[in-house]
Amino acid sequence: MKITVDTGSCVSSGQCVLLAPETFDQNEDDGTVVLLTEEPSSGEEDAVRQAELSCPAAAIRLSGT
C-alpha cells in the first residue's frame, strides 16, 4: 500500500491523525495533513484505510491496496 496526500485539498479536520497516528500528523501552522510515511506498517493499514474513507476532503489516496 502506498499513500499520497493532497495538502491543497486538506481541510484540517484531523481525522487521519486520530485514526492512524503512526502515519499522519498535522502541520503546526495550518493544521493540514503531514504524511509521516508513504508505506504504513501492516498493523496500521486498516487504520489508514479508515482515514482515507473518513477524510471529508478526500485528500488521502491509497494505491496498491
C-alpha positions in Angstrom: 0.0 0.0 0.0 1.3 3.4 -0.9 -0.2 6.7 0.4 -0.4 10.1 -1.2 -2.0 13.2 0.3 -3.2 16.4 -1.3 -2.4 19.1 1.2 -4.1 21.7 -1.0 -7.4 19.9 -0.6 -7.0 19.2 3.2 -9.5 21.0 5.4 -7.5 20.2 8.6 -10.2 18.1 10.3 -7.6 15.8 11.9 -9.5 12.6 11.4 -6.5 11.0 9.8 -4.3 11.7 12.8 -6.9 10.4 15.2 -7.3 7.1 13.2 -3.7 6.5 12.1 -1.2 8.5 14.2 1.8 6.5 13.1 1.2 7.5 9.5 -0.3 11.0 9.7 0.3 14.2 11.6 -0.8 17.8 11.2 1.1 20.9 10.3 1.5 23.1 13.4 0.9 26.3 11.4 -2.3 25.5 9.5 -3.4 22.0 10.6 -3.1 20.4 7.2 -2.1 16.8 6.9 1.5 15.7 7.1 2.4 12.3 5.8 4.9 10.6 8.1 5.4 7.6 5.8 4.3 6.6 2.3 4.1 2.9 3.3 2.4 2.2 6.6 3.3 -0.9 8.7 1.0 -3.9 8.3 -0.5 -3.1 11.7 -1.5 0.4 10.6 -3.1 -0.5 7.2 -6.7 -0.9 8.4 -6.4 2.4 10.2 -5.1 4.1 7.1 -8.0 2.7 5.1 -10.4 4.2 7.6 -8.6 7.5 7.5 -9.0 7.6 3.7 -12.7 6.9 4.0 -13.2 9.4 6.8 -11.4 12.3 5.2 -14.0 14.9 4.4 -11.9 16.5 1.7 -10.8 13.2 0.1 -7.2 14.4 0.4 -5.9 10.9 1.1 -5.3 8.4 -1.7 -4.2 4.8 -1.4 -2.7 2.7 -4.2 -1.7 -0.9 -4.4 -4.3 -1.9 -1.8 
